Amino acid sequence: MHILSKILLAFLPDDLESIFKFALLFIVVPALLIALLFAGPITAAEKIPLINTEQVKMYIYTANKVSDSTKNKYSQRIQIDWRQLVAIDAVRFQQDFSKANPAEIEKLAKMFIKKVDEVEEIEGEFPNQVVKKYEVYKLRSLDEVLSLLNFSTAEKEKVKEFIEFDFSLLLNSAANLPDNWAAVEKNFKWPVPGVYRITSGFGPRVDPVYGTMGFHSGVDIAAPTGKIVIAAADGEVGYAGWNGGYGNVIYITHNGGYETRYAHLSRIAVKKWQKVKAGDIIGYVGSTGKSTGPHLHFEIRINGQAVDPLGFYR
Ligand SMILES: [Zn+2]
């Protein structure tokens, strides 16, 4: 007899009850576990648009461009919800967002605006008068657009499921960091020593305060109020004080066109024009300005342009 069969037979029990237990342990349980393992991700993936940040930006940009085109003297700006565009395309393209292109997105976005009126106005002085036409627009509802697209009931349901998805998760690049991530300090020191919990990454995101789409120009480092904040590099304080949504904020200018910003501070420990060294305490974590809880909003700018700070610490 084959050696493998011998081994298997040796493990095979002889009475019926044991055979049942054997089957349960080695066949039914693993089968169930495997089924559970795959069922979860599959159902989850069906409701999550498989779209990357660059593609999302394309939708946000196009939705805003078309929205801007609706504003004139007689028509107010019609805001098109980019999330509805993504949800529709998730169904249309069956999640394959490589098929998305700006021209198609624009066509879809335009379906959401409906011309309801046209106003003619004579402008200028005689004899140089011209007739100017202004179109007045209205926003179409998602249902109206889905019907225009001839979506089936099942497809309409799917679109609505996609919209339920919390896009902030998708747009939050912080989610891409491993759990035990720690900053690697090269040219810049980490502004909150020893605290590496990023609650919001750099890039487009759903505004946590207003729920609207915005661009997050820095990273949010969650830390308790009063934790020290240090200068990331040698430089000079360009601004120290209150600045709107930033709350109490410090700007430090560095060599090479670099600037770092530290926002929502509970207390500022430096003054404008003060020279600082990397690692100097400049302030303390807080929740001032537009903030939902104590954290440091940290930015790195190059010639005024905000860049992803994490790029300097990996
Ligand atoms: Zn922030």
Residues whose N, C-alpha, C, O or C-beta is under 5 A from the ligand:
A	BS01	ZN	V219 D220 H297
